[in-house]
């Protein structure tokens, strides 16, 4: 029986799959970092708006950042990049 380069069933190690997995992890990490930055910006904007309206910083509601993280997580990386660029101009 001939030795299989990629394991018994051809599935043990496949460089293409490994590369795709690594790229997926990198994109997810970049996306999470961008979402984190956007939620921090939104929190800062919320507090600043409270300062302007009432003269003191307003504390955002409980779960504010978690809710934003969940909503922003539904967007793809390119849309998040565009949003970040618009907010930081």
C-alpha positions in Angstrom: 0.0 0.0 0.0 1.3 3.4 -1.0 2.1 6.0 1.8 -0.3 8.9 1.8 1.4 12.3 2.2 -1.6 13.8 4.1 -2.3 10.9 6.5 -4.4 7.7 6.3 -7.5 9.3 4.8 -5.9 12.4 3.4 -7.3 14.5 6.2 -4.8 14.4 9.0 -2.7 17.3 7.8 -3.6 19.3 4.8 -1.6 22.5 4.4 -4.4 24.2 2.5 -6.9 23.7 5.3 -4.3 24.7 7.9 -3.6 28.0 6.0 -7.3 28.7 5.7 -7.8 28.1 9.5 -4.9 30.4 10.3 -6.2 33.1 8.0 -9.7 32.7 9.5 -8.2 33.2 13.0 -6.3 36.3 11.9 -9.4 37.9 10.4 -11.5 37.1 13.5 -8.8 38.7 15.7 -8.7 41.8 13.5 -12.5 42.0 13.5 -12.7 41.6 17.2 -10.1 44.3 17.7 -11.9 46.7 15.4 -15.2 46.0 17.2 -13.6 46.7 20.5 -12.3 50.0 19.3 -15.8 50.9 17.9 -17.5 50.0 21.2 -14.9 52.1 23.1 -15.6 55.0 20.8 -19.4 54.7 21.3 -19.0 54.5 25.0 -16.8 57.7 25.0 -19.4 59.4 22.8 -22.2 58.4 25.2 -20.4 59.8 28.2 -19.3 63.0 26.4 -22.9 63.6 25.2 -24.0 63.3 28.9 -21.3 65.8 29.9 -22.5 68.3 27.2 -26.2 67.9 28.2 -26.0 67.7 31.9 -22.6 69.0 32.9 -21.4 65.7 34.2 -20.4 62.5 32.5 -23.2 60.0 32.0 -22.6 56.3 32.7 -23.7 54.1 29.9 -26.5 51.5 30.6 -25.5 48.1 31.8 -24.6 45.8 28.9 -24.1 48.8 26.5 -20.8 47.6 25.1 -21.9 43.9 25.1 -25.0 44.8 23.1 -22.9 46.9 20.6 -20.4 44.1 20.3 -23.2 41.6 19.4 -24.7 44.0 16.8 -21.3 44.9 15.3 -20.3 41.3 15.2 -22.9 40.7 12.5 -21.0 43.0 10.1 -18.2 41.9 8.0 -14.6 43.2 8.4 -14.7 45.6 5.5 -17.9 47.3 6.8 -16.4 47.6 10.2 -13.2 49.2 8.7 -15.4 51.7 6.8 -17.3 52.6 10.0 -14.1 53.0 12.0 -12.7 55.3 9.3 -15.8 57.4 9.3 -15.9 57.7 13.1 -12.2 58.6 13.4 -12.0 61.3 10.7 
